[in-house]
Amino acid sequence: NVRAALGWSLEAGEIELGLEIATAQGNFWYQRDYQAEGYRWLAQFLAAPDPGMDPMQRVDAQNGAGYLAFELANFEAAQTLLEKSLDLLEATPNSALLGTALVVLGQVQGSLGHSELARATLERALSLEHDDLYAQRRRGSALMALADVTSMHGDDARAQFLYAACAAIYREVGDANAVAYALRKWGWSALACDEVEHADRQQCAAAGYD
């Protein structure tokens, strides 16, 4: 039982173990709609003193907690956690963890209305060299977030280009739901540019992935 293991780890002072378990459940917290519970567990373990913890384990947990805070619209908490990750990554570079932190931080900054800052953060994420399994998915997430910020800033012509690139990446990794989402957003940006026929084509293409 995951909750029992987390509770025991916290009571026994096994902070590193508890943090490892809570971080590993990231998809469970998100996909099962337990974002608030997952965030609470991660926040408790991150607040507990453990000077011997691997800095990269802390970064991974902070990234996870930051993402859950973002999903809960707790943008200030998310920003604090992700900026702490960036501070640690200055000393110990890790392109995968850095990419994750930058993508989510860019989304947070965009949600807070800091469009220019968000664009700079997301463009930095896209400039990184990645060689891990999830690199393309992170790139797709970064492009999607950058397209959203660009659209909110009123540049729907460029947003269309970014949504198209995002859809291509998600086709490559075989994520049909994400392809459909990118195509719909592409269509909305086309409509904002008064390109009605083009918008209809993208919406019809998106329907083909549902």
Residue pairs with C-beta under 8 A, 6 or more apart in sequence:
2 21
2 25
2 28
5 18
5 21
6 18
6 21
6 22
6 41
8 14
9 15
9 17
9 18
9 21
9 45
10 18
10 44
10 45
10 48
13 48
15 45
15 48
15 49
15 50
15 53
16 50
16 52
16 53
16 54
16 57
18 41
18 45
19 42
19 45
19 46
19 50
19 53
19 57
19 58
19 61
20 57
22 38
22 41
22 42
22 45
22 61
22 64
23 42
23 57
23 60
23 61
23 64
25 38
26 38
26 64
26 67
26 68
28 34
28 38
29 35
29 37
29 38
29 39
29 68
30 38
30 67
30 68
30 71
35 68
35 71
35 72
36 68
36 72
38 64
38 68
39 65
39 68
39 69
39 72
39 74
42 61
42 64
42 65
42 68
43 65
45 61
46 58
46 61
46 62
46 65
46 81
55 88
55 91
55 92
56 88
56 92
56 94
56 97
58 88
59 85
59 88
59 89
59 94
59 97
59 101
60 97
62 81
62 82
62 84
62 85
62 88
62 101
63 81
63 82
63 85
63 97
63 100
63 101
63 104
65 81
66 77
66 78
66 79
66 81
66 82
66 85
66 101
66 104
66 105
66 108
67 78
67 104
69 75
69 77
69 78
69 81
70 78
70 104
70 107
70 108
70 111
73 111
75 108
75 111
75 112
78 104
78 105
78 108
79 105
79 108
79 109
79 112
82 101
82 104
82 105
82 108
83 105
85 97
85 101
86 98
86 101
86 102
86 105
89 97
89 98
89 101
95 128
95 129
95 130
95 131
95 132
96 130
96 132
96 134
96 135
96 138
98 128
99 125
99 128
99 130
99 135
99 138
99 142
100 138
102 121
102 122
102 124
102 125
102 128
102 142
103 122
103 125
103 138
103 141
103 142
103 145
105 121
106 118
106 119
106 121
106 122
106 125
106 142
106 145
106 146
106 149
107 118
107 145
107 148
109 117
109 118
109 121
110 118
110 145
110 148
110 149
110 152
115 149
115 152
115 153
118 145
118 146
118 149
119 146
119 149
119 150
119 153
122 142
122 145
122 146
122 149
123 146
125 138
125 142
126 139
126 142
126 143
126 146
130 138
130 139
136 169
136 172
136 173
137 173
137 175
139 169
140 166
140 169
140 170
140 173
140 175
140 178
140 182
143 162
143 163
143 165
143 166
143 169
144 162
144 163
144 166
144 178
144 181
144 182
144 185
146 162
147 159
147 162
147 163
147 166
147 185
147 189
148 159
148 185
150 156
150 158
150 159
150 162
151 159
151 185
151 188
151 189
151 192
156 189
156 190
156 192
156 193
157 189
157 193
159 185
159 189
160 186
160 189
160 190
160 193
163 182
163 183
163 185
163 186
163 189
164 182
164 186
166 178
166 182
167 179
167 182
167 183
167 186
170 178
170 179
170 182
171 179
176 209
177 209
179 206
179 209
180 206
180 207
180 209
180 210
181 206
183 202
183 203
183 205
183 206
183 209
184 202
184 203
184 206
186 202
187 198
187 199
187 200
187 201
187 202
187 203
187 206
188 199
190 196
190 198
190 199
190 202
191 199
